[in-house]
Amino acid sequence: MKLTPGEMNLAQWRTIYQGEAIELDEAALPAIQAGADAVAEILSRHEPVYGINTGFGKLASVRIADDDLATLQRNLVLSHAAGVGEPMPIPVARLMLALKMGSLGQGASGVRVETVRMLGAMLAKNLIPVVPAQGSVGASGDLAPLAHMAATMMGVGGIYVNGMRKDASVALKEAGLTPLVLGPKEGLALLNGTQFSTANALAGLFEAERNFRAALVTGALSTDAAKGSDAPFDPRIHAVRKHKGQKEVADSLRELMAGSAIRASHLKGDERVQDPYCLRCQPQVMGAVLDVLRQAAATLETEANGVTDNPLIFTNPAVALSGGNFHAEPVAFAADMIAMAVCEIGSLTERRISLLVDPVLSGLPAFLTPKPGLNSGFMIPQVTAAALVSENKGRAFPASVDSIPTSANQEDHVSMAAHGARRLLAMNENLRAVIAIEWLAAAQGCDFHTLKSSLPLEKARAVLRGAVPKLEDDRHFAPDIEATIALLQAGALASDNLPGVA
């Protein structure tokens, strides 16, 4: 796939995250060259320009001699490569590399063509930088993590080669690449920007979308297991409220349950007037989740196609303009929205699990076991789901409301987008486990019915039963959950026919 700087859609960024091979669109080269030529022209004037021939941050007033410009950029990268913690997951680091190439490839950063080509070569040869995940406050850009990325291009640090960690200089040599010697402004262009935060937020969004779709299926299966009503999914209810996501979720739930013999069996003579909210209000809650995820997706798609370093280079006339595109506030807000959405999917899902194990509410055997008392059944899996949901609640506190001054108060307001986005994968892992437990519980609940559910829901049951048998007597439960999580990770329930973010 060609990476066309500034013109990539969300689906393309998703395929890159999933490992799609990419190459830079050659049509971008003239703009890149024009930006590099503009930097050369600016330097020829021998005037102080931030980031090109001055110090950085609080040291911006220090003028740097022409002979020291290359050293200035190298020192900048090495001094800023001060991150800590576990390395970024490889797919996210790969996405970050691609995002940086897309940003620099628009010609507004003043880097040379060979610098952008280096990013492309590393992607093509599957050389992924080892980047400590902690150390960015989301302004002035993601300095520490992007500095670690830039350092590997110079042969410093570590690189994953087909998943194996090697010294960067060794990895580049084995791949036939020469370590980059940075030109004027190039170090700053590489480490200034929001690509670390944006890559993590996009990864969190893509995983949230998969979990959202899976939870629609397990929610419908739980509704049938509890002999819930599909009347709350009637399109007339949702048409008058007018929220797009709500209407789409209701449509999906109706389609998932259409033709269910279980549902048909209690259309008449059911003493229950209304179902609990975790069944009845799925369109309202999951629809709101979908709308919020789409808002976050729109923000992140825009950010992924933007240029976010500083200063920016413009041509005709050649000029460097200092601004604040590195401030990742849009990403921080988007990450907070995704975090809240993930939290709510899990909260509603756990309530359905709780309903299913309660014989008073579900009408099913206590804790979904044929022999309650002798067997505990789904007692503790529900507790596990509750624990994971509660953990996600703590993580969902908005990161964007926090700020702390850095760089001797020069950078006095920051976005906290980096850790706001970085938490999302862990939150999605928790959510996936909760959905797995619901899938197990809902299938077990349906197993107590002699009638069949709908074709889509019976297919979901069959997929699960191919990996996990029905629970007759207590057994080691953890392997069942692990097997179900693996099915979800493989996309077993994430059909493209269900609503998504794009």
C-alpha positions in Angstrom: 0.0 0.0 0.0 1.2 3.5 -0.8 1.4 6.0 2.0 0.3 9.3 0.6 1.2 12.0 3.1 -1.7 14.0 4.4 -4.3 11.9 2.6 -4.6 8.6 4.5 -8.0 7.4 5.8 -8.7 5.5 9.0 -9.0 2.2 7.2 -5.5 2.5 5.8 -4.0 3.4 9.2 -5.8 0.3 10.5 -4.2 -2.0 7.9 -0.8 -0.5 8.8 -1.4 -1.3 12.4 -2.3 -4.8 11.4 1.0 -5.2 9.5 0.3 -4.1 5.9 3.4 -3.4 3.9 3.7 0.2 2.9 5.8 2.4 0.7 6.0 6.2 0.4 4.1 7.7 -2.5 6.8 9.1 -4.8 4.5 12.1 -5.6 5.5 13.5 -2.2 9.2 13.9 -3.1 9.0 17.3 -4.7 7.4 18.9 -1.6 9.9 17.2 0.7 12.8 18.5 -1.4 11.2 22.0 -1.5 11.1 22.0 2.3 14.8 21.0 2.6 15.7 23.7 0.0 13.9 26.3 2.1 15.9 25.3 5.2 19.1 25.8 3.2 17.9 29.2 2.0 17.0 30.2 5.6 20.5 29.2 6.8 22.2 31.2 4.1 20.7 34.4 5.6 22.7 33.7 8.8 19.8 34.8 11.0 18.8 33.1 14.2 15.9 30.6 13.6 14.6 28.4 16.4 15.4 24.8 16.0 17.7 25.3 13.1 20.6 27.3 14.5 19.6 27.9 18.1 19.2 25.9 21.3 15.9 24.3 22.2 13.1 25.0 24.8 14.4 27.3 27.5 17.8 27.5 25.6 16.2 28.9 22.5 18.1 32.2 22.9 21.5 30.5 22.5 22.9 30.9 18.9 24.7 27.9 17.4 27.6 28.3 15.0 27.2 26.8 11.5 30.0 24.3 12.1 28.1 22.9 15.1 24.6 22.4 13.4 25.0 18.7 12.8 26.3 18.2 16.3 23.3 20.2 17.6 20.8 17.9 16.0 22.6 14.7 17.1 23.0 16.0 20.7 19.3 16.9 20.7 18.2 13.4 19.8 20.6 11.6 22.2 19.8 13.9 25.2 16.1 13.6 24.6 16.1 9.8 24.4 15.4 9.6 28.1 12.3 7.4 28.2 11.7 4.6 30.7 9.5 1.6 31.1 8.5 -1.3 28.9 9.0 -0.9 25.2 6.0 0.0 23.0 4.3 -3.0 21.4 5.8 -3.6 18.0 2.5 -3.0 16.0 2.1 0.4 17.7 5.8 1.4 17.2 5.4 0.4 13.6 2.4 2.6 13.2 4.2 5.5 14.9 7.0 5.1 12.3 4.5 5.3 9.5 2.7 8.3 11.1 6.1 10.1 11.3 6.8 9.4 7.6 3.4 10.7 6.7 4.0 13.9 8.6 7.5 14.6 7.3 6.4 13.6 3.8 4.3 16.7 3.5 7.3 19.0 3.1 6.5 21.4 6.0 9.2 20.0 8.3 12.3 20.9 6.2 13.9 17.4 6.2 15.7 15.9 3.3 14.3 13.2 1.0 16.9 10.7 2.3 15.6 11.1 5.9 12.1 10.3 4.9 13.3 7.4 2.8 15.2 6.1 5.8 11.8 5.8 7.7 10.4 4.0 4.6 13.4 1.6 4.4 13.1 0.6 8.1 9.4 -0.1 7.6 10.0 -2.1 4.4 12.7 -4.2 6.1 10.6 -4.6 9.3 13.1 -2.8 11.5 11.1 -1.4 14.4 12.6 0.8 17.0 12.7 -0.2 20.6 10.9 2.7 22.3 10.4 3.0 26.1 6.7 3.8 26.5 7.0 6.3 29.4 8.4 9.8 29.4 6.1 12.0 27.3 3.7 14.6 28.6 2.2 15.3 25.2 3.8 18.7 24.6 6.3 19.8 23.2 5.3 16.8 21.2 6.2 13.2 22.3 9.9 14.2 22.7 11.3 11.2 24.6 9.7 8.4 22.7 10.3 10.0 19.3 13.9 10.7 20.3 14.4 7.0 20.9 12.9 6.3 17.4 15.2 8.9 15.8 18.2 7.5 17.7 17.8 4.1 16.0 18.0 5.8 12.6 21.4 7.1 13.7 22.4 3.6 14.8 21.9 4.2 18.5 19.6 2.1 20.8 17.7 -1.0 19.9 15.8 -2.3 16.9 13.4 -5.2 16.6 14.2 -7.3 13.6 11.4 -9.6 12.8 10.5 -9.5 16.5 14.1 -10.1 17.8 15.9 -7.2 19.6 19.3 -6.2 18.3 21.6 -3.3 18.7 20.5 -0.6 16.3 23.9 -0.3 14.5 24.0 -4.0 14.0 20.5 -4.2 12.7 21.0 -1.3 10.2 24.2 -2.9 8.9 22.7 -6.3 8.5 19.8 -4.7 6.6 22.2 -2.8 4.3 21.3 0.6 5.7 23.8 3.4 6.6 23.1 5.2 9.9 21.7 8.6 9.3 23.7 11.8 9.8 21.2 14.4 10.6 21.0 17.7 8.7 19.9 21.1 10.0 16.5 20.9 11.9 16.1 17.2 11.2 16.6 16.0 14.8 13.9 18.4 15.9 11.6 17.4 13.1 11.9 13.7 14.0 11.4 14.0 17.8 8.9 16.9 17.8 5.3 15.8 17.0 2.4 13.8 18.3 3.0 10.5 16.6 3.6 8.4 19.7 0.4 9.6 21.3 -1.5 9.3 18.0 -0.3 5.8 17.3 -1.3 4.6 20.8 -4.7 6.3 20.5 -5.3 4.8 17.1 -4.4 1.3 18.3 -6.8 1.8 21.3 -9.5 2.9 18.9 -9.1 -0.1 16.6 -9.2 -2.5 19.5 -12.2 -0.7 21.0 -14.0 -1.1 17.7 -13.4 -4.9 17.7 -14.5 -5.2 21.2 -17.6 -3.0 20.6 -18.7 -5.3 17.8 -18.1 -8.5 19.8 -20.1 -7.0 22.7 -23.0 -6.4 20.4 -23.1 -10.2 19.6 -22.6 -11.3 23.2 -25.2 -8.8 24.4 -27.7 -10.2 22.0 -26.9 -13.8 23.0 -27.3 -12.8 26.7 -30.7 -11.3 25.9 -31.8 -14.6 24.4 -30.3 -16.6 27.2 -32.3 -14.6 29.8 -35.4 -14.7 27.6 -35.3 -11.0 27.2 -37.5 -9.0 24.9 -36.4 -7.5 21.5 -39.3 -5.0 21.7 -36.9 -2.3 23.1 -35.0 -2.6 19.8 -38.1 -1.5 17.7 -36.9 1.1 15.2 -39.8 3.5 16.1 -38.3 4.0 19.6 -35.0 5.1 18.2 -36.2 7.1 15.3 -37.8 9.6 17.6 -34.6 10.1 19.6 -32.6 10.5 16.4 -29.1 9.5 17.5 -27.4 7.7 14.6 -25.4 5.2 16.7 -28.4 4.3 18.8 -30.5 3.5 15.7 -27.7 1.4 14.2 -27.2 -0.6 17.4 -30.9 -1.3 17.7 -31.0 -2.4 14.0 -28.0 -4.7 14.7 -29.5 -6.3 17.8 -32.8 -6.9 16.0 -31.0 -8.6 13.1 -28.9 -10.7 15.5 -32.0 -12.0 17.2 -34.3 -12.3 14.2 -35.7 -15.8 13.9 -34.8 -16.9 17.4 -37.1 -19.7 18.6 -36.2 -18.8 22.1 -37.5 -15.3 21.6 -40.7 -16.6 19.9 -41.4 -18.9 22.9 -42.1 -16.1 25.3 -43.8 -13.5 23.1 -47.0 -14.2 24.9 -47.8 -15.0 28.5 -44.5 -13.5 29.9 -45.2 -12.0 33.3 -42.2 -9.7 33.0 -43.2 -6.3 31.8 -39.7 -4.8 31.3 -36.2 -6.1 31.3 -33.4 -4.7 33.4 -31.5 -1.8 31.8 -28.4 -3.9 30.8 -30.7 -5.7 28.3 -33.3 -3.0 27.5 -31.0 0.0 27.1 -28.3 -1.6 25.0 -29.1 0.6 22.0 -28.9 3.8 24.1 -25.7 2.9 25.9 -23.9 1.1 23.0 -25.2 3.7 20.5 -23.7 6.5 22.6 -20.5 4.5 22.7 -20.5 4.2 19.0 -21.1 7.9 18.5 -18.3 8.8 20.9 -15.8 6.4 19.2 -16.7 7.9 15.8 -16.0 11.4 17.2 -12.7 10.3 18.5 -12.0 8.5 15.2 -12.6 11.7 13.2 -10.2 13.7 15.4 -7.5 11.0 15.2 -7.8 10.7 11.4 -7.3 14.4 11.1 -4.3 14.3 13.5 -2.7 11.4 11.7 -2.7 13.4 8.5 -1.4 16.6 10.1 2.1 18.1 10.5 2.8 18.5 14.2 6.5 19.5 14.6 7.9 23.0 15.2 9.0 25.2 13.7 7.2 24.6 10.4 8.9 25.4 7.1 7.0 27.2 4.3 8.2 28.1 0.8 7.9 31.1 -1.5 9.2 32.8 0.5 11.2 30.4 2.5 10.3 31.0 6.2 10.3 29.1 9.5 7.2 29.8 11.6 7.2 28.8 15.3 3.8 27.7 16.6 2.3 24.9 18.7 1.1 22.1 16.5 3.1 19.8 18.8 0.5 20.3 21.5 -1.4 17.0 21.6 -4.6 18.3 23.2 -6.9 16.9 20.4 -5.3 13.5 20.9 -5.7 13.7 24.7 -9.4 14.5 24.3 -9.9 11.7 21.8 -8.0 9.2 24.1 -10.2 10.2 27.0 -13.3 9.6 24.9 -12.1 6.2 23.9 -11.3 5.3 27.5 -14.7 6.3 28.7 -16.3 4.3 25.9 -14.3 1.2 26.6 -15.2 1.5 30.3 -18.9 1.7 29.5 -18.9 -1.3 27.2 -17.4 -3.3 30.0 -19.8 -1.9 32.6 -22.9 -2.9 30.6 -21.4 -6.3 29.7 -20.6 -7.2 33.4 -24.1 -6.3 34.4 -25.5 -8.8 31.9 -23.1 -11.5 33.3 -24.4 -10.7 36.8 -28.0 -11.0 35.5 -27.3 -14.4 34.0 -25.8 -15.9 37.1 -28.7 -14.6 39.3 -31.6 -17.1 39.1 -34.1 -14.5 40.3 -33.4 -12.2 37.3 -32.5 -14.7 34.6 -34.8 -17.7 35.5 -31.7 -19.9 34.9 -30.0 -22.2 37.4 -28.0 -20.4 40.0 -24.5 -19.5 38.6 -25.4 -21.3 35.4 -24.5 -24.7 36.7 -26.8 -27.8 36.6 -26.0 -28.6 40.2 -25.7 -25.4 42.3 -24.1 -25.9 45.6 -22.0 -28.9 44.6 -20.7 -26.7 41.8 -20.0 -23.0 41.8 -20.3 -22.6 38.1 -19.9 -19.0 36.9 -19.7 -17.5 40.4 -16.1 -16.4 40.3 -15.9 -15.6 36.6 -18.5 -12.9 37.3 -16.3 -11.6 40.1 -13.3 -11.5 37.7 -15.4 -9.5 35.3 -16.4 -7.1 38.1 -12.7 -6.7 39.1 -11.7 -5.9 35.5 -14.5 -3.4 35.0 -13.6 -1.7 38.2 -10.0 -1.5 37.2 -11.0 0.1 33.9 -13.1 2.7 35.8 -10.0 3.8 37.6 -8.1 4.1 34.4 -10.8 6.0 32.6 -10.3 9.2 34.7 -9.6 11.9 32.0 -5.9 12.4 31.4 -6.5 15.7 29.6 -7.6 17.6 32.7 -4.0 17.2 34.1 -1.0 19.3 33.3 2.4 19.9 34.8 5.0 22.6 33.7 8.2 21.3 32.1 11.4 22.8 30.7 11.8 25.4 33.4 8.3 26.6 32.8 8.8 27.4 29.1 6.4 24.5 28.4 3.9 25.5 31.0 0.8 23.6 29.8 0.9 20.1 28.5 -1.8 17.7 27.2 -0.9 14.3 28.9 -2.0 12.7 25.7 0.7 10.1 25.8 -0.3 8.2 28.9 -4.0 9.0 28.1 -3.5 7.0 24.9 -1.1 4.4 26.2 -3.6 3.1 28.8 -6.1 2.2 26.0 -4.5 -1.2 25.0 -4.5 -2.4 28.6 -8.1 -1.2 29.1 -9.1 -3.1 25.9 -7.4 -6.2 27.1 -9.5 -6.0 30.3 -12.6 -5.4 28.3 -11.9 -8.4 26.0 -11.7 -10.7 29.0 -15.0 -9.4 30.3 -16.6 -10.0 26.9 -15.1 -13.5 26.8 -16.8 -14.2 30.1 -20.1 -13.0 28.9 -19.8 -15.1 25.7 -19.2 -18.2 27.9 -22.1 -17.3 30.3 -24.5 -16.5 27.5 -23.8 -19.7 25.6 -24.1 -21.6 28.8 -27.5 -19.9 29.5 -28.7 -20.8 26.0 -27.6 -24.4 26.6 -30.3 -24.7 29.3 -33.0 -23.9 26.7 -34.3 -26.7 24.4 -35.0 -24.2 21.6 -32.6 -22.7 19.3 -31.6 -19.0 19.0 -31.3 -17.1 15.7 -28.9 -18.2 13.0 -26.2 -15.5 13.8 -26.3 -16.3 17.5 -26.3 -20.0 17.0 -23.2 -19.5 14.8 -21.6 -17.6 17.6 -22.4 -20.4 20.0 -21.0 -23.0 17.6 -17.7 -21.1 17.2 -17.4 -21.0 21.0 -18.3 -24.6 21.5 -15.7 -25.6 19.0 -13.1 -24.4 21.5 -14.8 -24.7 24.9 -17.4 -27.4 25.8 -20.5 -26.8 27.9 -19.8 -26.6 31.6 -21.5 -29.6 33.2 -19.4 -29.9 36.4 -16.8 -27.5 37.8 -13.5 -27.7 36.1 -10.4 -25.5 35.8 -12.0 -22.3 34.5 -9.1 -20.2 33.5 -8.3 -22.2 30.3 -11.9 -21.7 29.1 -11.5 -17.9 29.5 -8.1 -17.9 27.8 -9.5 -19.9 24.9 -12.4 -17.6 24.5 -10.2 -14.5 24.7 -8.1 -16.0 21.9 -11.2 -16.4 19.7 -12.0 -12.7 20.3 -8.4 -11.7 19.5 -8.7 -13.5 16.2 -11.8 -11.5 15.4 -14.3 -14.4 15.7 -17.2 -12.0 16.6 -16.0 -8.7 15.0 -18.0 -8.9 11.8 -17.7 -6.1 9.3 -21.5 -6.3 9.0 -21.8 -4.7 12.4 -21.5 -1.0 13.0 -18.0 0.4 13.2 -16.1 3.7 13.5 -15.5 4.3 9.8 
